[in-house]
Amino acid sequence: MSDLAEYNWAALTAAGLVDRAEYFASLGSTNDHAREIAAMLPRDERRLIVADEQTAGRGRGANRWWTAPGSLACSLLFDPAGRGIERQYFPMISLAAAIAIAETATVAASRVDAGLHWPNDVFIAGSKLAGVLIEALPDGRHVLGMGCNVNNRAKHAPPELSNAVVSLADLTGRDHSRGELLIEILRRLDERLDELARSPHAVGRRADELCLQHGKFLTIRSGSREASGMCAGIADDGALLLDTITGRQWFYSGVLVKNTDGSA
């Protein structure tokens, strides 16, 4: 089966999950491509971009995302306001996506539980499985980038990453259909985005249930603000709760600088 044939585009559109999908064997960045074509698309179109290889895949800040053959890399361009999501809850879209990936991965990995590292990473068996990158466009539309290690193997990752990442194939010893996983992730994401419009605090509560940082000593940087303390989980409104020496602090955005074990 070719990489292109692995994806069932008809099933994606028939299920009402996207309006149109694009596939690339190689692309600089699916997020960058979505941003480039956004001005040419109707505001209400949900456009999905999938690439087998990203030569310039991006994470948060200056981080880069490793996209190897067999991994899943995609971006969804959509209008959250058009889905009834209030602007104050836009930052929770990354949590909704991470929940969708974690729940899908838990089933695919034969019930090995996946969980979240706030604000945008999915971990399983102690290593990073997936990441989410949200970018807002000037007109309010969002580009939701998702990268998940599926059939690529951690042993083939760059040396600095090989001990920090894991794939579904690593966990199960077999390959998985990326097309089927993508449909399931998008189906669960669709449900969570609807929930974010109707009952956003339910998304926050589910994120807290999946949070793997409870009780961990973390350092969070948000702009010029930096704080260290014990993680008390994720609040109903999506904020990371950090108990510091000066009291509890709420972080609605930011970068995880350090875990208890010193890893970023």
C-alpha positions as CSV (number, residue, x, y, z in Angstrom):
1,M,0.0,0.0,0.0
2,S,1.4,3.4,-0.9
3,D,1.4,6.2,1.7
4,L,-1.3,8.0,-0.2
5,A,-3.6,5.0,-0.4
6,E,-3.3,4.5,3.3
7,Y,-5.6,7.5,3.9
8,N,-9.3,7.2,3.2
9,W,-10.2,10.7,2.2
10,A,-13.8,9.7,1.2
11,A,-14.4,8.4,4.7
12,L,-13.1,11.7,6.3
13,T,-15.5,13.9,4.2
14,A,-18.4,11.4,4.4
15,A,-18.1,11.5,8.2
16,G,-18.4,15.3,8.1
17,L,-15.0,15.6,9.8
18,V,-13.4,17.8,7.1
19,D,-14.5,19.5,3.9
20,R,-11.4,18.8,1.9
21,A,-8.1,17.1,2.5
22,E,-4.6,17.5,0.8
23,Y,-1.8,15.0,0.9
24,F,1.9,15.6,0.4
25,A,4.7,13.0,0.3
26,S,7.0,15.7,1.6
27,L,6.3,19.3,2.9
28,G,8.2,21.8,4.8
29,S,5.5,22.2,7.5
30,T,1.8,21.3,7.3
31,N,1.0,24.3,9.6
32,D,2.9,26.7,7.3
33,H,1.1,25.3,4.3
34,A,-2.3,25.8,6.0
35,R,-1.3,29.4,6.8
36,E,-0.2,30.0,3.2
37,I,-3.5,28.8,1.6
38,A,-5.9,30.2,4.2
39,A,-6.5,33.5,2.3
40,M,-7.7,31.5,-0.8
41,L,-10.2,29.4,1.1
42,P,-13.8,30.2,2.3
43,R,-13.8,31.1,6.0
44,D,-16.1,28.1,6.9
45,E,-14.0,25.5,5.1
46,R,-12.3,22.9,7.2
47,R,-9.1,22.0,5.3
48,L,-6.9,19.1,6.4
49,I,-3.3,18.9,5.3
50,V,-1.4,15.6,5.7
51,A,2.3,15.0,5.0
52,D,4.4,11.8,5.2
53,E,7.5,13.9,5.8
54,Q,8.0,17.4,7.2
55,T,11.4,18.9,6.4
56,A,10.8,21.9,8.7
57,G,8.2,20.6,11.2
58,R,7.7,23.0,14.1
59,G,6.9,22.6,17.8
60,R,6.4,25.4,20.4
61,G,8.9,28.2,20.4
62,A,12.2,27.2,18.7
63,N,11.5,23.5,19.0
64,R,11.4,21.2,16.0
65,W,9.2,18.2,15.5
66,W,10.8,15.0,14.3
67,T,8.7,13.6,11.4
68,A,10.0,10.3,10.2
69,P,8.6,7.8,7.6
70,G,5.6,6.1,9.2
71,S,4.7,9.0,11.5
72,L,1.4,11.0,11.2
73,A,1.7,14.7,10.6
74,C,-1.3,16.8,9.8
75,S,-2.8,20.3,10.2
76,L,-6.5,21.3,10.4
77,L,-7.5,24.8,9.3
78,F,-10.9,25.8,10.9
79,D,-12.8,28.6,12.5
80,P,-13.5,27.9,16.2
81,A,-15.9,30.8,16.5
82,G,-17.9,29.2,13.7
83,R,-18.2,26.2,15.9
84,G,-19.7,28.3,18.7
85,I,-16.5,28.3,20.8
86,E,-16.1,31.5,22.8
87,R,-12.9,33.4,22.4
88,Q,-11.9,32.9,26.1
89,Y,-11.8,29.2,25.5
90,F,-9.7,29.2,22.4
91,P,-6.5,28.3,24.4
92,M,-8.2,25.0,25.4
93,I,-8.3,23.8,21.8
94,S,-4.8,22.4,22.2
95,L,-6.1,20.4,25.2
96,A,-9.0,19.1,23.2
97,A,-6.7,17.9,20.5
98,A,-4.3,16.3,23.0
99,I,-7.2,14.5,24.7
100,A,-8.4,13.1,21.3
101,I,-4.9,11.8,20.5
102,A,-4.4,10.3,24.0
103,E,-7.7,8.5,24.0
104,T,-7.1,7.2,20.5
105,A,-3.6,6.0,21.4
106,T,-4.7,4.3,24.6
107,V,-7.0,2.0,22.5
108,A,-4.4,1.5,19.7
109,A,-1.7,0.6,22.2
110,S,-3.8,-2.2,23.8
111,R,-4.9,-0.1,26.7
112,V,-1.5,1.2,27.7
113,D,-2.7,4.5,29.2
114,A,-1.6,7.7,27.4
115,G,-1.8,11.0,29.2
116,L,-1.1,14.7,28.8
117,H,1.8,17.0,29.6
118,W,0.4,20.5,29.7
119,P,0.0,22.4,27.4
120,N,0.3,20.3,24.3
121,D,2.1,17.0,24.5
122,V,0.9,13.4,24.7
123,F,3.0,10.9,26.7
124,I,2.7,7.1,27.0
125,A,4.9,4.7,28.8
126,G,7.0,7.6,30.1
127,S,8.0,9.0,26.6
128,K,6.6,11.5,24.2
129,L,4.2,10.1,21.6
130,A,2.6,13.2,20.1
131,G,2.5,17.0,20.1
132,V,0.1,19.7,19.2
133,L,0.8,23.2,17.8
134,I,-2.0,25.8,17.6
135,E,-1.6,29.0,15.6
136,A,-4.2,31.7,15.4
137,L,-4.6,33.6,12.1
138,P,-5.4,37.4,12.1
139,D,-9.0,36.7,11.0
140,G,-9.6,34.4,14.0
141,R,-9.3,31.1,12.2
142,H,-6.9,28.6,13.7
143,V,-4.4,26.1,12.4
144,L,-4.3,23.0,14.5
145,G,-1.1,21.0,13.9
146,M,-0.8,17.4,15.2
147,G,2.2,15.1,15.0
148,C,2.1,11.5,16.3
149,N,4.7,8.7,16.2
150,V,2.9,5.8,14.7
151,N,5.0,3.3,12.6
152,N,8.3,5.1,12.9
153,R,10.7,3.7,15.6
154,A,12.4,5.5,18.4
155,K,15.7,3.8,17.6
156,H,15.8,5.7,14.3
157,A,15.3,9.1,16.0
158,P,18.1,11.6,16.3
159,P,20.4,10.6,19.2
160,E,19.2,13.4,21.4
161,L,15.6,12.2,21.0
162,S,15.8,8.4,20.9
163,N,15.4,8.0,24.7
164,A,12.7,10.6,25.0
165,V,10.2,9.5,22.3
166,V,8.1,6.4,21.6
167,S,5.8,5.2,18.8
168,L,2.7,3.0,18.7
169,A,4.8,0.5,16.8
170,D,7.4,0.5,19.5
171,L,4.7,-0.3,22.1
172,T,2.8,-2.9,20.2
173,G,5.4,-4.5,18.0
174,R,3.3,-4.0,14.9
175,D,2.3,-1.4,12.3
176,H,-0.9,0.6,12.5
177,S,-3.1,2.1,9.9
178,R,-2.5,5.8,10.0
179,G,-5.7,6.4,8.0
180,E,-7.8,4.7,10.6
181,L,-6.0,6.5,13.5
182,L,-6.5,9.8,11.8
183,I,-10.2,9.3,11.4
184,E,-10.5,8.3,15.0
185,I,-8.5,11.2,16.2
186,L,-10.6,13.6,14.2
187,R,-13.8,12.0,15.3
188,R,-12.8,12.4,19.0
189,L,-11.5,15.9,18.3
190,D,-14.9,16.8,16.7
191,E,-16.7,15.7,19.8
192,R,-14.3,17.6,22.1
193,L,-14.7,20.8,20.1
194,D,-18.5,20.5,20.3
195,E,-18.1,20.0,24.1
196,L,-15.8,23.1,24.2
197,A,-18.7,25.1,22.7
198,R,-21.4,23.6,25.0
199,S,-19.6,22.8,28.2
200,P,-15.9,23.9,28.2
201,H,-15.3,23.0,31.8
202,A,-15.9,19.3,30.9
203,V,-12.9,19.5,28.6
204,G,-10.8,21.0,31.4
205,R,-11.9,18.2,33.8
206,R,-11.0,15.5,31.3
207,A,-7.6,17.1,30.7
208,D,-7.0,17.0,34.4
209,E,-7.9,13.3,34.6
210,L,-5.3,12.7,31.9
211,C,-2.6,15.0,33.3
212,L,0.6,13.1,34.1
213,Q,2.2,16.1,35.9
214,H,0.2,15.9,39.1
215,G,2.6,16.1,42.0
216,K,5.6,16.9,39.8
217,F,7.9,19.9,40.5
218,L,7.7,22.0,37.3
219,T,9.2,25.3,36.1
220,I,6.8,27.2,33.8
221,R,7.8,30.3,31.7
222,S,5.1,32.6,30.3
223,G,6.5,35.7,28.6
224,S,8.7,37.4,31.2
225,R,7.0,35.4,34.0
226,E,8.7,32.3,35.4
227,A,7.6,30.2,38.4
228,S,8.5,26.9,39.9
229,G,6.3,24.7,42.1
230,M,4.3,21.5,42.5
231,C,1.8,20.8,39.8
232,A,-1.7,20.6,41.2
233,G,-3.2,19.6,37.9
234,I,-5.3,21.4,35.3
235,A,-8.2,23.7,36.2
236,D,-11.7,23.5,34.7
237,D,-10.8,26.5,32.4
238,G,-7.6,24.8,31.1
239,A,-5.1,26.6,33.3
240,L,-2.1,24.7,34.7
241,L,-2.2,25.0,38.5
242,L,1.2,25.4,40.2
243,D,1.7,25.6,43.9
244,T,4.6,27.8,44.6
245,I,6.3,29.2,47.7
246,T,4.1,32.3,47.3
247,G,0.9,30.4,46.7
248,R,-1.1,28.9,43.9
249,Q,-0.5,30.3,40.4
250,W,-2.6,29.8,37.3
251,F,-0.9,29.6,33.9
252,Y,-3.1,29.9,30.8
253,S,-0.2,29.8,28.4
254,G,3.5,29.1,28.7
255,V,6.4,26.7,28.1
256,L,7.4,23.9,30.4
257,V,11.0,24.6,31.2
258,K,11.8,21.8,33.5
259,N,10.3,18.6,35.1
260,T,11.4,17.1,38.4
261,D,13.9,14.9,36.5
262,G,15.4,17.9,34.8
263,S,13.9,17.1,31.4
264,A,12.2,19.8,29.3
